[in-house]
């Protein structure tokens, strides 16, 4: 049984003007106006259990990705609690976090370790990951010689090799040529079927409808509507039509 | 807090090891002499400095060359940990922003890289000693593992402090480089403590209050067969533990914020 319990979570980023020693020496303090607080998540309550497939929609800057990263444990909430039962895997920003000088094989090992595998488990997974990526001999070359397509193939293959209990998915960029995209989509569907809990951020309403059985609409760091997928999506789409710039106004009316 | 720090490092042990191996491979990729450079570089540098001294001041090269290497090698470890350490978090941005990794592992990665260099430097030292002055090798060598342990603690701490400072204040690295350069000249590395002591008691203070002096001295005690001074060792051990406490405090205070500062 896996579960995600988010209670009363708030997340604030504080942006100060970049601190420099000069400022510190002359005793210059950042003016209040220069310190900007971005309230990226506001009073989030969310409880998910095995079987839940949650779609997260909302326009850019609504806090969707921040929510995902907070669940993943990458961002710590300013206050409130996030409790996870089960192992999470994140699929976002696929193309970062690699050793460019190291070979594909070495990166497979390293990333597997970072995802929590032991060296033995990582060893055992390597062949499968290499096979799926279809990169063959290229895996012996340093990553800096990879094309962006090859890069994404490798990243996707590693990240999806581990069967997680909780899958956090942020609009995965389609990677590589048509053949690989087909293979990748196939694997995504399998993963989504197998995991206990899915949290899926997407701008594609079709994808949300295909994968999810619950949906939340986020705006300005809040969950402004939640419930049944069709219901939330139709409210969102109606609001977007009425007031594309500021859809949540339409909701209040 | 301290327990959590060590627990996190233990949990990350495979990652640290894998990254350290990576760093070593990268360093020697596509160079003809490969690993040999790590021995040749300190050797070459020491030979250059020693030649100058021998020609100008008629220093006895047999005693001066081992002395020089016994100081240069620890110094490059210390400055290496601080200089490379400054980038420890920033260069790990891709990992920290994407994976639930423990930030404390990245300074340890830096320390291990410098430690490997340090060990190669020791090989250079022993080569020189065997050629010029085999009598220097004494039972004091048994102290070397203890000195290395103190170095690992201090090196990790210095890398952590530098990494944190640089992440918050981007002007930190050049300032640190300057400071280290200054310390290079006031620490008895390319001259002996006796040379300063001869100038009078006031001059002695230059190194007596210099923390780096104690770190250097514990390795020299082990390598050069001096009579080990317990006070020096205590000061070095206390300094390294104090630094580590500061580092752990910084890690715990900044753990949640680092990801936003990258």
Interface residues (C-beta under 8 A of the other chain):
Chain A: X13 X14 X18 X19 X20 X21 X22 X24 X72 X73 X74 X75 X76 X88 X90 X92 X93 X96 X97 X98 X99 X101 X102 X106 X109 X110 X113 X114 X115 X118 X119
Chain B: X14 X15 X18 X19 X22 X25 X26 X29 X93 X94 X95 X96 X97 X98 X99 X100 X101 X168 X169 X170 X171 X172 X175 X255 X256 X259 X260
